[in-house]
Amino acid sequence: MPQSLYVHVPFCEQICHYCDFNKFFLKNQPIEEYLELCEREILQTVEAFPPEKELSTIYIGGGTPTALTTTQLSYLLTAIKRHFSISEKVEWTVEVNPGSADEEKLSMMHELGVNRLSIGAQTFDPHLLKAINRDHEPSEVAKTVALSKKVGITNLSIDMMFGLPGQSFDQWQESLEEVCQLPITHISAYSLKIEEKTVFYQLMRKGKLSLPGEEIEANMYEYMLDMLDRNGFNHYEISNFAKSSYYSNHNLTYWNNNEYYGIGAGAHSYVKGVRRANHGPLPKYMKAIKEKKLPYFEENHVSLKEQMEEQMFMGLRKLTGVSFDTFKGRFGKDLYEVFPEAVTDLINRGLLMDTKTHLKLSKDGLLLGNEVFEQFLLTD
């Protein structure tokens, strides 16, 4: 049973051009009613799938959770505490946009148990921030970090992006230098992916989106690996880096292919071997809860075949890779027995390494992760 909880807050004061997450403009939305219905979904979920253990990780994502007022966000955090048993050692993360949380809001979060923030910087170049439609200034990142530490939240992660439209290698280098100067514990750095239903997708279709080439993007990634290593960040997942042992335990839930609860419009969950997706549109989500139904629009009973595939897709994202013992303990079969051709071929091509205890991506494999993962799709 799950020991992790994700709650989705789908409201934003401004919509980023790259974002395809479930989100809505904050203005004129029924926020209080939505939060009340989230609490009702929590109650219905706990009744349907009673927790067997305390929560060890909680993640409030969006959207922009800190677009809520202090009172609104306090209501949500308190609702979680009312209905779940929470470990004293919980990792409790809230996503924060730079400048969107003042000292009062941060203090409230700390007092209610939040001990980790994920701060969406993306870039420190003011022109690129405007190009991706972010609503903060570069200087607000450091201010948010300083305020967070002042109120007692010291486990701080920064989100960064590369391969942005018009982004040069020098701009990426300068942003990395800026982020490495901050007193933070973790960095997530993702290359831009153009998703449908985004502004960038529409611009790309019209031929109006100028992106760095694959070679420049690969150089950006390789430079980042070296730069973050020199600054004490341990590379533990394809796109994630941590100082000391400050790994994202919540994200490790996903990468270890473990189960988790998901609450809110558009949230996903994985409970008792079933992956579920909630309705994304607010009216559909809210209607289902009011009718005392769980708000699922899709349920997938994960077959053994799919579980083994997912174990490889997710586990190979970690730098340690997939444990042979864990795979056999979970599925009763040796990894080589299930994927003989894929493993042998990828090792021979220099994209995977067998460390005796784990199967992991090589340095070249890190650059071609998706190509590697595709090889673990089992045929019927």
C-alpha positions as CSV (number, residue, x, y, z in Angstrom):
1,M,0.0,0.0,0.0
2,P,1.1,3.6,-0.6
3,Q,3.3,5.6,1.7
4,S,3.3,8.6,-0.6
5,L,0.7,11.2,-1.4
6,Y,0.5,13.7,-4.3
7,V,-2.0,16.5,-4.2
8,H,-2.6,18.7,-7.3
9,V,-3.4,22.4,-7.1
10,P,-4.3,23.3,-10.7
11,F,-4.4,27.1,-10.4
12,C,-1.8,29.6,-11.9
13,E,-1.6,33.3,-12.1
14,Q,0.1,33.0,-15.5
15,I,0.4,30.0,-17.9
16,C,3.9,29.1,-19.0
17,H,4.4,28.4,-22.7
18,Y,5.9,25.0,-22.2
19,C,3.5,23.6,-19.5
20,D,1.1,20.8,-20.3
21,F,0.1,20.0,-16.7
22,N,-3.5,20.3,-15.8
23,K,-3.9,24.0,-15.0
24,F,-6.3,26.9,-15.0
25,F,-6.1,30.7,-14.6
26,L,-6.5,31.5,-11.0
27,K,-8.9,34.5,-11.5
28,N,-12.6,33.7,-10.9
29,Q,-12.0,30.1,-10.0
30,P,-14.0,28.3,-7.3
31,I,-10.9,27.8,-5.2
32,E,-12.5,27.3,-1.7
33,E,-15.0,24.8,-3.1
34,Y,-12.2,22.9,-5.0
35,L,-10.2,22.6,-1.8
36,E,-13.2,21.4,0.2
37,L,-13.9,18.8,-2.5
38,C,-10.2,17.7,-2.4
39,E,-10.7,17.0,1.3
40,R,-13.8,15.0,0.5
41,E,-11.8,13.0,-2.1
42,I,-9.2,12.3,0.6
43,L,-11.9,11.0,2.9
44,Q,-13.4,8.8,0.1
45,T,-9.9,7.6,-0.9
46,V,-9.0,6.7,2.7
47,E,-12.3,4.8,3.1
48,A,-11.8,2.9,-0.2
49,F,-8.1,2.2,0.3
50,P,-7.3,2.4,4.0
51,P,-3.6,3.3,4.6
52,E,-1.6,0.5,6.2
53,K,1.4,2.6,7.1
54,E,2.2,6.3,7.8
55,L,2.9,8.6,4.9
56,S,6.6,9.0,4.4
57,T,6.4,11.5,1.5
58,I,3.9,14.2,0.6
59,Y,4.1,16.4,-2.5
60,I,1.9,19.4,-3.3
61,G,2.3,20.2,-7.0
62,G,0.5,22.2,-9.7
63,G,-0.2,24.5,-11.2
64,T,1.1,26.8,-8.6
65,P,0.3,25.8,-5.0
66,T,1.6,29.1,-3.6
67,A,-0.8,31.0,-5.9
68,L,-3.3,30.1,-3.1
69,T,-3.7,32.6,-0.2
70,T,-2.1,31.7,3.1
71,T,-5.6,30.7,4.4
72,Q,-6.4,28.6,1.4
73,L,-3.1,26.7,1.5
74,S,-3.3,26.3,5.2
75,Y,-6.8,24.6,4.8
76,L,-5.3,22.1,2.3
77,L,-2.3,21.2,4.4
78,T,-4.4,20.9,7.5
79,A,-6.9,18.6,5.7
80,I,-4.0,16.3,4.8
81,K,-3.0,16.1,8.5
82,R,-6.6,15.5,9.6
83,H,-7.1,12.4,7.5
84,F,-3.6,10.8,7.1
85,S,-1.2,9.4,9.6
86,I,2.1,11.1,8.9
87,S,5.6,9.9,9.8
88,E,7.7,12.1,12.0
89,K,10.4,11.7,9.3
90,V,8.1,12.7,6.5
91,E,9.5,14.5,3.5
92,W,6.8,17.1,2.8
93,T,7.4,19.2,-0.4
94,V,5.4,22.2,-1.8
95,E,6.1,23.6,-5.2
96,V,6.8,27.4,-5.1
97,N,7.1,30.0,-7.8
98,P,9.8,32.6,-7.0
99,G,8.2,35.6,-5.4
100,S,4.8,33.9,-4.9
101,A,5.3,33.1,-1.2
102,D,5.9,35.8,1.4
103,E,7.3,35.2,4.9
104,E,3.8,34.7,6.4
105,K,2.9,31.9,3.9
106,L,6.3,30.2,4.3
107,S,6.1,30.3,8.1
108,M,2.6,28.8,8.0
109,M,3.9,26.0,5.8
110,H,6.8,25.3,8.1
111,E,4.6,25.3,11.2
112,L,2.2,22.7,9.6
113,G,5.0,20.3,8.7
114,V,6.3,21.3,5.2
115,N,10.1,20.8,5.3
116,R,11.0,20.9,1.6
117,L,10.4,23.3,-1.3
118,S,10.7,22.9,-5.0
119,I,11.3,26.3,-6.4
120,G,10.7,26.9,-10.2
121,A,13.5,29.1,-11.4
122,Q,13.9,27.5,-14.9
123,T,16.5,30.1,-16.0
124,F,18.2,33.1,-14.6
125,D,18.2,35.0,-17.9
126,P,15.5,37.7,-17.9
127,H,14.9,37.6,-21.6
128,L,14.4,33.8,-21.6
129,L,12.0,34.1,-18.6
130,K,9.9,36.4,-20.7
131,A,10.2,34.0,-23.7
132,I,8.7,31.1,-21.7
133,N,6.2,33.4,-20.1
134,R,7.4,33.1,-16.5
135,D,6.1,35.8,-14.1
136,H,9.2,36.3,-11.9
137,E,12.5,38.1,-12.0
138,P,15.8,36.3,-11.6
139,S,16.5,38.1,-8.3
140,E,13.4,36.6,-6.8
141,V,14.9,33.1,-6.7
142,A,17.6,34.1,-4.2
143,K,15.0,36.1,-2.1
144,T,12.7,33.1,-1.9
145,V,15.6,30.8,-0.9
146,A,16.6,33.3,1.8
147,L,13.1,33.7,3.2
148,S,12.6,29.9,3.2
149,K,15.8,29.4,5.2
150,K,14.8,32.2,7.6
151,V,11.5,30.5,8.5
152,G,13.3,27.1,9.0
153,I,12.7,25.3,5.6
154,T,16.3,24.4,4.6
155,N,15.8,21.5,2.2
156,L,15.5,23.5,-1.0
157,S,15.3,22.2,-4.6
158,I,15.6,24.4,-7.7
159,D,14.0,23.5,-11.0
160,M,16.0,24.4,-14.2
161,M,15.4,24.0,-17.9
162,F,17.7,23.9,-20.9
163,G,17.2,23.6,-24.6
164,L,14.8,26.6,-24.4
165,P,13.9,28.6,-27.6
166,G,16.8,31.0,-28.4
167,Q,18.9,29.7,-25.5
168,S,22.6,29.8,-26.1
169,F,25.3,27.6,-24.5
170,D,26.6,30.7,-22.7
171,Q,23.2,31.5,-21.2
172,W,22.9,28.0,-19.9
173,Q,26.4,28.2,-18.4
174,E,25.6,31.5,-16.7
175,S,22.3,30.1,-15.2
176,L,24.2,27.1,-13.8
177,E,26.8,29.4,-12.2
178,E,23.9,31.4,-10.6
179,V,22.1,28.3,-9.2
180,C,25.4,26.8,-7.8
181,Q,25.9,29.9,-5.7
182,L,22.7,29.4,-3.9
183,P,22.5,27.6,-0.5
184,I,20.3,24.8,-1.8
185,T,20.3,21.0,-1.4
186,H,18.9,19.8,-4.7
187,I,18.6,20.6,-8.4
188,S,16.2,19.2,-11.0
189,A,17.2,20.1,-14.6
190,Y,15.2,19.1,-17.6
191,S,15.5,19.6,-21.3
192,L,12.6,21.2,-22.9
193,K,10.0,18.8,-24.4
194,I,7.4,20.3,-26.7
195,E,4.1,18.9,-25.7
196,E,0.7,19.2,-27.4
197,K,-1.8,21.7,-26.0
198,T,1.0,24.2,-25.2
199,V,1.8,27.6,-26.8
200,F,5.2,26.3,-27.9
201,Y,3.6,23.4,-29.7
202,Q,1.4,25.8,-31.7
203,L,4.4,27.9,-32.5
204,M,6.4,24.9,-33.6
205,R,3.6,23.8,-35.9
206,K,3.7,27.3,-37.5
207,G,7.5,27.1,-37.9
208,K,8.0,30.0,-35.4
209,L,9.9,28.2,-32.7
210,S,13.7,28.4,-32.8
211,L,15.3,25.6,-30.7
212,P,18.9,24.8,-30.1
213,G,20.0,21.8,-32.1
214,E,20.5,18.3,-30.6
215,E,24.2,18.7,-30.5
216,I,24.0,21.9,-28.5
217,E,21.5,20.4,-26.2
218,A,23.7,17.4,-25.6
219,N,26.7,19.7,-24.9
220,M,24.5,21.6,-22.4
221,Y,23.7,18.3,-20.6
222,E,27.3,17.1,-20.5
223,Y,28.5,20.5,-19.2
224,M,25.8,20.4,-16.5
225,L,27.0,17.0,-15.3
226,D,30.5,18.3,-14.9
227,M,29.5,21.7,-13.4
228,L,27.2,20.2,-10.8
229,D,29.7,17.5,-9.9
230,R,32.4,20.1,-9.2
231,N,29.9,22.0,-7.0
232,G,29.1,19.0,-4.8
233,F,25.9,17.8,-6.3
234,N,25.6,14.0,-6.6
235,H,24.0,12.9,-9.9
236,Y,21.5,10.3,-8.8
237,E,18.8,10.3,-11.6
238,I,19.0,11.3,-15.2
239,S,17.8,14.9,-14.4
240,N,18.3,15.2,-10.7
241,F,21.2,16.1,-8.5
242,A,21.5,16.3,-4.7
243,K,24.0,17.4,-2.1
244,S,24.8,14.8,0.5
245,S,21.8,12.5,1.0
246,Y,19.1,15.1,0.0
247,Y,17.5,13.0,-2.7
248,S,13.9,13.5,-3.5
249,N,12.3,10.6,-1.6
250,H,8.9,11.4,-3.2
251,N,10.2,11.1,-6.7
252,L,12.1,7.9,-5.8
253,T,8.7,6.5,-5.1
254,Y,8.0,6.8,-8.8
255,W,11.4,5.7,-10.0
256,N,11.3,2.7,-7.7
257,N,7.8,1.9,-9.2
258,N,6.1,2.0,-5.8
259,E,2.5,2.9,-5.1
260,Y,1.1,6.3,-4.2
261,Y,-2.1,8.2,-3.6
262,G,-3.1,11.0,-6.0
263,I,-5.6,13.7,-5.0
264,G,-7.1,16.6,-7.1
265,A,-8.1,17.4,-10.6
266,G,-5.9,15.6,-13.1
267,A,-4.0,13.7,-10.4
268,H,-2.8,10.2,-11.0
269,S,-2.5,7.4,-8.4
270,Y,-1.2,3.8,-8.2
271,V,-2.9,1.8,-5.6
272,K,-3.3,-2.0,-5.2
273,G,-1.9,-2.7,-8.7
274,V,-4.2,-0.2,-10.4
275,R,-3.1,3.0,-12.1
276,R,-5.9,5.6,-12.0
277,A,-6.3,9.1,-13.5
278,N,-8.7,11.7,-12.2
279,H,-10.9,13.9,-14.3
280,G,-8.9,17.0,-15.3
281,P,-11.6,19.5,-16.1
282,L,-12.8,21.2,-12.9
283,P,-16.6,20.7,-13.6
284,K,-16.2,16.9,-14.2
285,Y,-13.9,16.5,-11.2
286,M,-16.1,18.5,-8.9
287,K,-19.3,16.8,-10.1
288,A,-17.9,13.3,-9.4
289,I,-17.0,14.3,-5.8
290,K,-20.4,15.9,-5.2
291,E,-22.0,12.7,-6.3
292,K,-19.9,10.8,-3.7
293,K,-17.9,9.1,-6.4
294,L,-14.2,8.7,-6.7
295,P,-13.3,11.1,-9.6
296,Y,-11.6,8.5,-11.9
297,F,-12.0,8.7,-15.7
298,E,-9.5,6.0,-16.4
299,E,-8.3,2.8,-14.5
300,N,-5.7,0.4,-15.7
301,H,-5.1,-2.9,-13.9
302,V,-1.3,-3.2,-14.4
303,S,-0.5,-6.6,-15.8
304,L,2.7,-8.5,-14.7
305,K,4.1,-7.7,-18.2
306,E,3.5,-4.0,-17.7
307,Q,4.9,-4.0,-14.2
308,M,8.1,-5.5,-15.4
309,E,8.3,-3.0,-18.2
310,E,7.7,-0.1,-15.8
311,Q,10.3,-1.4,-13.4
312,M,12.9,-1.0,-16.2
313,F,11.6,2.4,-17.6
314,M,11.5,4.0,-14.2
315,G,14.4,2.2,-12.5
316,L,16.9,2.9,-15.2
317,R,16.4,6.6,-14.7
318,K,18.3,6.2,-11.5
319,L,22.1,6.3,-11.7
320,T,22.3,3.1,-9.6
321,G,20.0,1.4,-12.1
322,V,17.7,-1.6,-11.5
323,S,18.6,-4.1,-8.8
324,F,18.7,-7.7,-10.0
325,D,17.7,-8.9,-6.5
326,T,14.8,-6.4,-6.3
327,F,13.6,-7.4,-9.7
328,K,13.6,-11.1,-8.9
329,G,12.1,-10.6,-5.5
330,R,9.2,-8.6,-7.0
331,F,8.5,-10.7,-10.1
332,G,10.0,-14.1,-9.3
333,K,12.1,-14.1,-12.5
334,D,15.6,-13.0,-13.4
335,L,15.9,-9.8,-15.3
336,Y,18.1,-11.5,-17.9
337,E,15.4,-14.2,-18.3
338,V,12.7,-11.6,-19.0
339,F,14.7,-9.3,-21.3
340,P,17.6,-11.4,-22.7
341,E,17.9,-9.8,-26.2
342,A,17.4,-6.2,-25.1
343,V,19.9,-6.4,-22.2
344,T,22.6,-8.2,-24.3
345,D,22.1,-5.8,-27.3
346,L,22.2,-2.6,-25.1
347,I,25.3,-3.8,-23.2
348,N,27.1,-4.6,-26.5
349,R,26.2,-1.2,-27.8
350,G,27.7,0.4,-24.8
351,L,24.4,1.9,-23.5
352,L,24.0,-0.3,-20.5
353,M,26.4,-1.7,-17.8
354,D,26.1,-4.8,-15.6
355,T,27.6,-4.0,-12.2
356,K,26.9,-7.5,-10.9
357,T,24.2,-6.2,-8.6
358,H,22.5,-3.7,-10.9
359,L,21.8,-3.0,-14.5
360,K,22.5,0.7,-15.2
361,L,22.8,3.3,-18.0
362,S,26.3,4.0,-19.2
363,K,27.5,7.6,-19.8
364,D,26.4,7.2,-23.5
365,G,23.1,5.7,-22.3
366,L,22.3,8.8,-20.3
367,L,22.2,10.8,-23.5
368,L,20.0,8.2,-25.2
369,G,17.7,7.2,-22.3
370,N,14.4,7.1,-24.3
371,E,16.0,4.9,-26.9
372,V,17.2,2.5,-24.2
373,F,13.8,2.4,-22.5
374,E,11.9,1.6,-25.7
375,Q,13.9,-1.7,-25.9
376,F,12.1,-3.0,-22.8
377,L,8.7,-3.1,-24.3
378,L,7.7,-6.7,-24.3
379,T,5.8,-8.2,-27.2
380,D,2.8,-10.4,-26.5
